[in-house]
Amino acid sequence: MTEISAAVKKAIRYNIVQNILKHYKCPDSCGAHCCSKGQIHLFEDEMKMLTILDSVKAGAIVDADIYPGLYLMSAPCSFLNRTGRCDVYDKRPTVCGLYPFKVNSSGNSIGLQPCPIGFSIIRDFASWIVDSSTKSGISEEEKLRISEEWQKNMELYASELEEFHFKTILKEMQIPFDELEMLSMFLTSKNAKKIRNALSK
């Protein structure tokens, strides 16, 4: 039987999310906010794996009482070490590997929270959308509308970022899965260009 975490990872385009996240790094100032204050849901196979790794630390995992086979790690995560970093990073649960992306119930998109990394991704997403619109055949009026809309969006997400460490609920941006894949390709191309430029100097 296929592990539920593997099936979910496939459905939510986990590998594409990983391709996006590799272009970013959590700032030291973040302090593992998502691990120390956020809700960490795990699937049964992930709970069993963490129990094998350290049954004492896994004692903080409880039944989530939402869906059968879904568990919840009491915050802060018991697998954080003294420096606030993950001791089981290579075997971390799906939700941890996704963050700041978050699963929703739509089936055709994924949420993105404006934490420090999330805001950087949103900024690059906006840059890609606006840049794509300027190269398309749409009217100048439509290009201006798109640019102004994303300027307002960035102001909104910037205010969410300012309150990130204090708010329990953040406004998420929803990204359709097809646009998620396009964003991944955009970031790969953008960073490859940076590397080529650096090597040519």
N, C-alpha and C positions, 0 to 999 in steps of 0.2 A: 504494500500500500504506500502511495506517495505521501511523504510528510506534508502536512497542511502548510507549513511555512514555505516550502518549495513551491507549492501550487499558488500561494498568495503572491510570492515574489514574481512569478511569471506573469500573473494577472495585472500586477501594478507596475510592470516594467522596471523591476528592481535594478537590473543591469544597466539600463539607460540612466537611472538616477545615480548609480555609482560612477558612470562616465562623466556626469555633470559635476558631482561632488569632488572628484579628484582634482578639479581646477581651483579648489578653494581650501582654506585652512582656518580652523577656529582660532580666533584671537585669544591670547592668554588672559585678557580681561573678562572673557565670558564666564569663566569659573564653572564650567560644566553645568550650566543652568538647567538644561533639558534633563540631565541625569539626576540632579539633586532636588529639583522641585517639580518636574513634570510627571505625568502619569505614564508608566512604562508597562504596556500590555505585551504579553508573551503567549505564543501558542504552546500546546502541550509538549510537542517534541523539543521546543526550546527550553521549557521549564525542566524537562528531564535531563537535558544536556547540562544545564547549569547546576542541577542537583548532583550530577556525576562529578562535575568539576570541584564543587565545594558545597556539601550538603548543609553546613552551618549557615553560610551566607545565603543559600537558597531558601532558608527558613523564612525569609522575609517575603517570599512569593505566596500570594493567596489567590483563591478562586475569585475571578472578576465578577461573577454573578451577572454577566451580560449575555454571553453565548457559551454553550458547552465547549470545553476545551480551550477556553481563553482565560488567562491568568493575569494577575497584576502584581507588580513589584512595588512594595511600599517605598515611598520617597523619603530620604535620598537612597539611590540604588546602593545595595550592600556590596556590590562588586566594584565600587569606586575605591581606589587606593588612597594613601595619605596625601598625595599631591592632587587629588581630584580627577585622576585619569582612570580609564576603564582597565580592569585587570583581565578581562575576557574579551578584549577587542576583536580578535579574530573569530570568536564564536558568539558575538553579541547578537541579541534578538533582532528580528526584522525591523521593528519600530525604531530601534537605535540606529541601524544602518541607513534608514530612510531619512532621519531628521536632518534638516528642517522640513522635508517633505512629509506629508501626512495623508494616510488613506482616507478617502471619503466613500460615501455610498452610491455615487453617481454611476460608477462602472466605466466612465469614459474620460475621467480627469483625475488629477491628484492635487492636493492642497499644498501650499508652500507658506510657511510662517516667516514673518520678517524679524528673525533673530539676526545677529550680526552677519552670519553667512547667508541666511535667507534673503536679507536685504540686498546683499551683493549680487545674488543670483537674479533677484527681481530687477535690479538696475541693469544687468546685462540682458535680461529678457526684454526689457523696455527698449534698450539700445538696438537689439536685433529687430524688434517689431518696427520701430521708427525708421531704421536704416533700410529694411526691406520695403517699406512703403515708399521711400524716396526713389527707389530703383524700379518701382512698378509703374504700370501705365495708368494709374488712377489720377483723378483730377488734383490740381494744386489745392483746391478747397478741402478735398478729402485728406490729403497729406497733412494739411495744417490741423484739421480736426483730430487726426490720430496723434499728432505731436502734442497738441494741447491736452488731450485726454490722458496721455501717459505722463505729462508733466504734473497733472493733478493727482494721478495715481501715485507717483513717486513722493509727492508731498504727504499724502495720506500714510503711505507705508513708512516714511521717515518719522512721522509722529508716533507710529506704532513701535518703531525701533527704539525711540527715546524712552518709552515706558515698558520695554520688553522685560526687564528684570522685576517689574512690580505688578504687571497685569496677569491675571489667571487665564483670560481668554484674549487671543489676538485675532485680528482680522487676517484671514488667509487669502492669498491669491490662488485661484483655481486655474490649473494649466491642463488643457486637453492633451491626451496622450500623444496625438500626432504632432502637436507643437512642442511637446517635451522632447521628442526625438529630433526635431529640427533644431531646438536649442542646443542639444548635445553636439550636433554636427557643427553648429555655429561656433561654439566654444572651442572645439577641437581645431577648427580652421583658424580661429583667432589666435590661439596659443601657438599653433604651428608657425604662423606668420611672425609672431614675436620672436620665436626661437631662431627662425631664418634671418630675421633682421639683426639679432644679437650676434649671430655667427658671422654675418657679412661685414661687421664693423672691425 
